[in-house]
Amino acid sequence: MAKVHPLSISKTDDASTTSTSSCSNNKYVTSKRETFTIWMKSLVMQGKGCTAFDENGEIVYRIDNYNNKHSNEVYLMDLRGKLLFTVCEKKTCFFPSWEGYKNNGANKALFQVRKSCSSILGKKGFAYKVTMRSDGSCYRLEGLSGKSSEFRITDSNGGVVAETKRKQSSSGVVLGDDVFTLVVEPHVDHSFIMALVTVYGLIRHQL
């Protein structure tokens, strides 16, 4: 299988460019900026799903939806099929919400995603509030209207922890809107970020 390589991203933090070691026992948290290529397709069925490649073109995350239809519950796995997160859509009388469960035996949701009260951003897009159930801390998932592959995730202080851009080939050709580059900042759990990418895929009925 041919490898897929992300578009090179310049790194402004000199320290992050020199260190490639994990900054904790969590292998999904590193001390350098990580860049992934996300393809909103399943390699198994070529249908609903998602495949994430690292900077070396190796598959690191995948979602396979075997019934090829929009699902209310999807499973984020690593390359070997180890279950990392279960993400569920919850139907309500008003607005839907999404919950993410970390697959470590815990029955309580790790996070919940709801449409933000300030989600109507005019032509700029919309936003969703991510609430961590453990300590009540929050993130925002912000999408750009009409640009399904461009969104960002910010922390409670407004700092960007991850963002996406349309994927470009080495010759500068912009690929389809189901292929994009995801950049995750240092010291951020990129498996958690991928869980939020999963939510975004569910919001847009891509999974």
N, C-alpha and C positions, 0 to 999 in steps of 0.2 A: 504494500500500500504506500502510495506517495505521501510524504510528509507535508504538512501545511504549516507555514512559518508566518508569525505575526509581522506586521509592519514595524520596523525599528522605531522605538520611542527614545528620545534623548533624555538622559537622566541628569537632573540638576544637582542632586545630592551626591557629592563625591564619595561620602562614606558608604552610601547604598550601592555604589557601583563596584566597590572592592570586596564587599562581604557577601558570600553566598551561603553562609551557614545559617541554620535555623536559630532564631532568637529565643526559642523556648522548646519544651518537649513536644509541642504541637508541630507536626511536620507541615501543617497548612499555614503556618505563620513564619515568615522569613524577614530578615533585616534589609532586604532590598526590594525595590519596586518589581512587581511581577506583571508580565504581559501575556495574555492568552488570546487565542483566536477562537471565537464562538461560532459554531455553525448550527443553526436551528433545524437540524435534521438528525434522524437516527441512522446510524450506520448499519443497523440490523435490518430495518424494514424500509429504509428510505422514505419514511413518512413522518408522523408526529414524533418529536423527540429533540434532543440537543446533544451535541458533541463539543467538548472543549479540548483544545490543544495547547501545550505549553510552548515556550520559546524555541524548543528543539523540534517542534512538530510532533511530539508524542501525545497520545490521548491521555488526559488526566481525569476528566469527568465525563459522564454520559447519562442520558435519560432516554429510555426506550419505551415508547407507548405502542404496544403491539396491536391495539385495535384500530390504529390510524385515525382516531377521532379525538376531538377535544375532551380532555379528562378533567375531573374535579379533584383527582389525587394522583400525584406523580412522585417518582422516587429518584433522588439524585444519588448516583453511584460513582465509585472510582473505576479505573480501567478494569480491574479484576472482578467487578460486580459487587464489591462491598457496599452495603447500604449506608449512606452518610446522613441524608435528610429525607424525611417524608414531608411533602408540602401539600396541604389540603385547602380547597376552596370551601368556604362556609356560606351558605345561602341564608339571607335574612329578609325581612319585609322591606327593608330600605336599601342598603348598599351591601354588596358582598364583602367578605373579608377573607384573609388567607392566614393559615397558621403553619408554622414550621416546627417539626419535631426532630430533634437530633437523635439518631438511632444508636443510643448507648444504653437502652433499656428504660429510659425515662418516659413516663406517660404524659407528662406535662409539656405543653408547647413551649419551645424556646423563645419564639417570637410570634407576634401578630402584626399583620399589615392591613391597614384600613385607609380609605380615601381621606386625605387631609382636608380639614375645614377650609384651608386656603388652597385647595386643589385646582380651582379655576384660575388659570394664569393667562387668560386671554389667548392670543395666538401663540404664546410661548410654550404652552403645553399644560401639564397637570402634575400633581404630586400625591404621594402616598406616605403615610406615617408608619414607621416600623417601630414597634414597642417591644423591648426585651422584657420577657416575663420575670426574669430573675431579679432584676434591680430597677426596672422601670425606665432605664435609659432609652433614648430614642434616636432613630435615624430617619432620613427622608429619601424616598425613591422618586426621582424627578425625571419625567419624560418630556421630550420635545414633540409638540403636535406635528403630525405628518411625517415624522422621522422615527420610524419604529425601531431602528437600530441605534439610536442615540439617546442615552439617558445617563444619569449619574446618581451616586449614593453619597449623601453627606451625613456628617455626625451632628450632634446636638449643638455644636458651635458653628455650624455652617461649613466646616472644612470638608473638602472632597476626599473620600476614602477610596472611591472607585468610579470610573467613568468609561463609557464606550464611544467608539467612533466607527464610521463605516470602514470596512476593510478595503485596503488597496493592495494591488499586486506590486511586485518589485518595479514594474514599469510604470506605475502610477495609475493603472486602470482601477476604477472603483467597482467593487464586486456587488452582488445583489444585496438587498436589505436583510437577507437571512444569514449573512456572514458579517461579523463585526469584530473589532479589536477591543478587548477588555483590559484596562490597566488598573491594577490594584496597588495601592500605596504600601510602603513598608510597615511591618508590625500589625498588619490587618489579616485576619483569618480569611483566606481566599475561598475556603469551602463554604463559609457563611455567606460570603459575597455571591458565590455561585447559587446558593439557596435563594438569595434575593433575585438573581437573574432568572431563576426558575419561576418565582412569583411573577416577574414581569412577563415571562412567556405565557403564563396562565392568564394574566390580565388581558393579553392581546390574542388569546385563543390560539397560540402557536404550539401548544403542547397537548 
